[in-house]
């Protein structure tokens, strides 16, 4: 084996040993990728990672830390091994020091053989052998082979090597993996078979020194996310076998506004400053979006200047039509919805502002967007053959203590969706609701969206989102009915009042303000010629001062709004929404996570879609697919997997959230153009 990338973390010995093992297995995996199917390699290395660390190995590492490292000269106090060693310091007092090291393989032990002759089963070498090699090698290497952060920027994107540069690295051919758009120019790779052909089977220290070539590694090789094809399930096959579908993909992604990064750097102390730079993060985000190629893209935390200057022009080149809504007040970020204009046409657009002056329940600057889109069908099919699609995107208030505000914001968004998605017959077009709801699965707010009903009266406000537990506090805000005043114009069924009772045809041909301008005109005080004269009622010349109409403020509204009774502490909606994700990984026995604030995994991002309710079981509504069918989804990750990648963001995921992606099919009827 030519090179092994190791991550040393100066923490307790057990964690250091795990880091050494991870580095060894990761590099061995990359070398074998060209020779074996990925599924085989994943199985072998998963089994290897599961080994426990013996007490003897921990003692060996502890001795090396206390004696070996302490006896080195000042110039060699950091274990430097190999031709390239990168040291990244993130603070001795608050964190750990991360060493990124390339270690030349030792063949001095009888078990070692060149990497070209290794079989796949040898990937699970004992960790004690690895430690013996590391301890024996680190004392022999000169200090000048160490390269610190001051000399290189390991976290910055690396420009792919030219053919001449590759040829100069000891004759080793390394192919730049640039055929996949979702790649990050940050890695170490080499062609194992070419190396085996060119290098003799002899101890590595006697061979030509290895010069690692920095190339690109596919995004999915770092944090693998499986695509779950749900169309092969029996229940789905029965529905789609004889029905043509309009298939499309929807992505929801909180991309982390740069202003919010700089305002909350204490949330990202685990990250090297370089990977938090917008110039580093932007290409990664765009590559990820381009790789998954969604037809509808819902983004949150989109910084306004970045949207207009960089994101919108790029998305338009990718074939998207884009719409943006900045948060109100002084906030600099907002929400964006983009769709491929080759797949959809815009019917209507409705921005939603949750801030309402004078209402404490709606005094925050969050926003949303609701679009009604018409799918574009192939020639020969009438547009009436397929239903329009309502797409909504939002970012709800974060504050875990103010669940009352979160609930009111969601209710206002659902009222807007109700208005946009309602058909003339009173039913609804298919709806897809995306966003960062800052609420965990099975929280009251989540249950309200999914089950369509919530009894909130007397509920502690912190409990609505389920983000944190404040039950030990002496005082907590409680939700009281009604949650919002009637002046908001939204009923407890999350509908606008004007949508509840349609106006009678011709009931208001002129506006009230238009009619009031005629109150004091002279014609209004003249008696019609054929009007019966009644004293004090139809006088020929009435006393103008005595018979003027009442002041405008006291005139009764000729068309008052209908009275809608408010329920006592219960809110409802009739959109029948269910989640794309199950929020649990059955293969791993762990919950899914979409974000990792302060190193703790949580699910707060969702894609909800319209379905048909089947039954209610123990207060939980069950659904089956209707006209809108879920065909597939991009799997999420568990907390422990993200911890192995140093949480979020990291060099490969440039947001503190994971993207959500789902594939849908919308039924097409047999109507054809006549």
Secondary structure, 3 states (H helix, E strand, C coil): CCEEEEEEECCCHHHHHHHHHHHHHHHHHHHHCCCCCHHHHHHHHHHHHCCCCCHHHHHHHHHHHHHHCCCCCHHHCCCCCCCCEEEEECCCCCCCEEEEEEEECCCCCCCCCCHHHCCHHHHHCCHHHHHHHHHHHHCCCCHHHCEECCCCCCCCCCCCCCHHHHHCCCCCCCCCCCCCCCEECCCCCCCHHHHHHHCCCCCHHHCCCCCCCCCCEEHHHHCCCCEEEHHHCHHHHHHHCCCCEEEEEEEEEECCCHHHHHHCHHHHCCCCHHHHCHHHHHHHHHHHHHHHCCCEEEEEEEEHHHHHHHHHHHHHHCCEEEEEEECCCCCCEEEEEEEECCCEEEEEEEEEECCCCCCHHHCCCCEEEEEEEEECCCCCECHHHECCEEEEEEECCCCCCCHHHHHHHHHHHHHHHHHHHECCCCCECEEEEEEECCCCCCCHHHHHHHHCEEECCCCEHHHCCCCCCCCCCCCCCECCCCCCCHHHCECCCCCEHHHHCCCCCCCCCCCHHHHHCCCCCHHHHECCCCCCCCCCCCCCECCHHHHCCCCHHHCCCCCCCCCCCCCCCEEECCCCEEECCCCEECCCCEECECEEECCEEECCEEEEEECEEEEEECCEEEEECCCEEEEEEECCECHHHHHHCCCCCCCCCCCCECCEEEEEEEEECCCECC
